[in-house]
Amino acid sequence: MGESHEDQCKIDVGGMEKYREEIPSIVDDLILSCKREECFDHVSPEPLPSRDAIIELIVKARRILFPGYFIRTRVDRVNIGYYFGQVVVDFFESLAEQITLSIRHECLRYDQPCTHCQDRGHEAAITFIKYMSSLRALLGRDVIAAREGDPAAHSYDEIIFSYPGLFAISVYRIAHQLYEQGIPLIPRMMTEYAHSQTGIDIHPGAHIGESFFIDHGTGVVIGQSSEIGDRVRIYQGVTLGALSLSKDSVEGLRNKKRHPTIKDDVIIYAGATILGGETVIGERSVIGGNVWITESVPPDTKVFLKRPELILSGGDNRKRGG
């Protein structure tokens, strides 16, 4: 007579216990690994800023910057004061908490003198909220630039709800203000979240002027020390980057300008790569797709690759110019 199901279950449980008994020694190894220089951890009674809380801050900020768009309830002229009062207080408390955590973490990790992080957190949060009216106007001009630059945009609502370029720019402008206020960690956490959602990588330290439009957007990279003027339009796959550096050169150039300057009214088409801190693209210039630029371009200049030759196989096999 064969084994019963009960007997088989006892064998399975016993086998599982054999493997579970190895876990304590594995845990000991993991604890020891925390002492290795090349392993990173945050084993501390002081919590770090929360990535989930930072993402929620972005959601709350957009509800203030675009009231009525990203909530389920209705906002009208009767309840708008109540609406702003509610969302601004909630945003202030959440932002102050996360800023305080980021400042405290910096102080403890780098053994800095006490700077009254909680007071600084509340002060920085209020400073940011005072800026939000100006930020709303700035983003409004970005929305208008998208409508003027994209014939496929049927309405401002469509742009606000669905354009990844506007989302990335909105998060960048929020993060840039916090970056300018000297807040650690949070600005980069914000822009990297936008990067993960849109494929658009904008460093919060970049300086970007008014009426900025990113069309399509996937693969766009804008480096830390980039400077972009007003009414600039760029397309997918554009890189505003730095020239590659040796390991020894990185520290010496960490706080110097390494990324290009793009002047007012420039258009940069898909796949263009513009590199170097001394590279300046002059006003009203047009940079064609897939070009590689490491030198400055004068104002009112068009830069294009030579028209390639397309070879069509099959049919009469004729060569045709692109």
MARZAKE-661192 format. One record per residue (C-alpha): x, y, z. Coordinates in pm, whole numbers, padded with zeros to 5 digits, always signed. Layout:
<recs>
XYZ...
</recs>
This chain:
<recs>
+00000+00000+00000+00145+00338-00105+00211+00642+00110-00091+00845+00217-00123+01214+00135-00066+01283+00504+00267+01099+00502+00379+01287+00190+00289+01621+00346+00501+01536+00654+00797+01462+00425+00747+01796+00240+00729+01991+00566+01044+01824+00693+01230+01914+00376+01119+02275+00401+01240+02293+00762+01584+02170+00651+01618+02470+00419+01473+02716+00669+01743+02617+00917+02001+02773+00684+01842+03117+00704+02002+03230+01036+02354+03186+00895+02252+03372+00580+02119+03657+00795+02449+03667+00984+02634+03703+00653+02404+03987+00547+02466+04169+00876+02841+04133+00832+02815+04265+00477+02686+04597+00618+03038+04659+00749+03199+04637+00405+03296+04965+00247+03162+04873-00096+02815+04785+00039+02561+05062+00090+02285+05071+00347+02096+05310+00570+02087+05136+00907+01987+05426+01128+01708+05534+01364+01662+05843+01142+01445+05771+00836+01534+05884+00487+01292+06079+00269+01034+05837+00130+01028+05776-00244+00656+05704-00226+00600+06029-00034+00801+06223-00294+00587+06078-00574+00275+06176-00379+00418+06529-00341+00435+06553-00720+00069+06449-00742-00030+06708-00480+00174+06982-00643+00009+06922-00981-00333+06954-00814-00231+07304-00705-00060+07400-01030-00347+07271-01247-00653+07296-01018-00944+07078-01118-00748+06850-01352-00613+06575-01131-00894+06520-00880-01227+06339-00896-01430+06617-00735-01541+06937-00905-01370+07274-00855-01576+07585-00931-01575+07954-00841-01777+07884-00528-01547+07626-00368-01207+07721-00513-01098+07902-00195-01185+07598+00014-01012+07373-00240-00686+07568-00236-00691+07599+00142-00727+07224+00181-00472+07111-00076-00212+07374+00012-00214+07288+00384-00184+06916+00303+00098+06984+00057+00282+07211+00303+00278+06952+00581+00397+06672+00352+00667+06884+00187+00798+07019+00518+00825+06665+00657+01021+06533+00359+01252+06837+00346+01322+06799+00717+01413+06433+00668+01644+06515+00377+01825+06790+00570+01857+06576+00883+01997+06289+00679+02263+06515+00527+02360+06650+00870+02397+06307+01026+02560+06127+00731+02822+06400+00682+02859+06490+01051+02754+06851+01000+02670+07090+01286+02304+07118+01382+02112+07357+01156+01768+07317+01319+01642+07097+01041+01276+07107+01140+01263+07487+01129+01453+07481+00800+01209+07226+00662+00907+07441+00741+01076+07757+00616+01180+07592+00289+00829+07451+00236+00669+07794+00282+00927+07953+00052+00838+07699-00216+00462+07747-00175+00501+08125-00210+00663+08057-00548+00378+07840-00675+00176+08126-00827+00476+08220-01040+00529+07854-01119+00168+07824-01238+00221+08112-01481+00548+07963-01605+00387+07626-01670+00095+07798-01838+00336+07942-02093+00479+07591-02145+00127+07463-02217+00071+07743-02470+00407+07666-02634+00301+07302-02675-00028+07405-02838+00151+07645-03074+00428+07396-03158+00224+07082-03220-00054+07077-03481-00168+06743-03336-00264+06915-03009-00638+06974-03025-00677+07144-02687-00494+07265-02378-00676+06996-02179-00522+06726-02398-00175+06867-02334-00220+06895-01958-00370+06549-01920-00159+06346-02159+00162+06504-02289+00471+06337-02136+00679+06642-02224+00462+06867-02010+00468+06618-01723+00849+06604-01733+00875+06983-01756+00628+07028-01468+00825+06794-01242+01151+06959-01350+01022+07308-01263+00906+07189-00920+01238+07014-00857+01445+07305-00991+01295+07546-00740+01377+07308-00455+01725+07259-00602+01777+07635-00606+01670+07646-00242+01949+07401-00161+01726+07108-00067+01922+06779-00085+01804+06449-00237+01442+06544-00312+01491+06735-00641+01680+06448-00802+01431+06193-00669+01155+06393-00837+01316+06427-01178+01427+06064-01184+01068+05962-01116+00961+06171-01416+01244+06009-01613+01115+05662-01525+00762+05756-01632+00839+05943-01957+01190+05854-02073+01277+06226-02044+01583+06292-01824+01610+06653-01705+01853+06727-01424+01697+06965-01167+02008+07186-01183+01953+07278-01549+01829+07631-01623+01535+07638-01867+01357+07952-01982+00993+08022-02062+00768+07858-02321+00969+07537-02340+00828+07251-02547+00945+06891-02571+00762+06709-02852+00721+06330-02809+01016+06333-02573+01137+05975-02528+01515+05966-02493+01565+06338-02423+01859+06411-02190+01927+06757-02045+02236+06771-01823+02289+06951-01495+02465+07265-01621+02263+07306-01941+02123+07652-02004+01817+07683-02228+01664+08014-02332+01304+08111-02404+01078+07955-02668+01306+07658-02734+01159+07346-02894+01325+07004-02888+01221+06662-03014+01271+06303-02904+01619+06161-02860+01794+06496-02815+02095+06499-02582+02235+06812-02419+02530+06642-02256+02888+06661-02137+03200+06536-02307+03328+06212-02157+03576+06260-01873+03849+06048-01724+03804+05930-01366+04069+06177-01245+03892+06471-01411+03545+06412-01268+03598+06569-00925+03769+06879-01066+03478+06947-01302+03192+06845-01074+03082+07205-01010+03181+07356-01345+02977+07405-01660+02993+07086-01865+02675+07107-02073+02579+07332-02364+02393+07662-02377+02091+07688-02605+01983+08044-02681+01630+08176-02746+01403+08045-03024+01619+07743-03114+01467+07426-03263+01652+07096-03215+01524+06799-03413+01516+06432-03317+01835+06248-03232+02063+06553-03222+02354+06539-02976+02505+06864-02847+02796+06832-02605+03030+07046-02396+03013+07337-02155+03162+07584-02404+02919+07491-02683+02662+07764-02753+02378+07733-03004+02293+08085-03116+01950+08245-03127+01697+08125-03385+01921+07843-03509+01776+07514-03632+01963+07192-03551+01871+06902-03779+01813+06544-03677+02096+06308-03579+02373+06570-03593+02670+06563-03351+02783+06906-03230+03075+06990-02999+03141+07344-03124+02935+07663-03104+02686+07754-03377+02625+08121-03468+02276+08275-03449+02035+08220-03740+02217+07906-03858+02074+07581-03992+02279+07269-03922+02190+06952-04115+02361+06634-04220+02430+06593-04590+02133+06427-04756+02197+06050-04753+02154+05822-05051+01877+05567-05012+01919+05235-05188+01594+05056-05271+01631+04684-05345+01381+04504-05562+01175+04649-05845+01403+04824-06094+01682+04855-05827+01729+05223-05898+01917+05441-05647+01727+05735-05517+01847+06031-05313+01693+06082-04969
</recs>
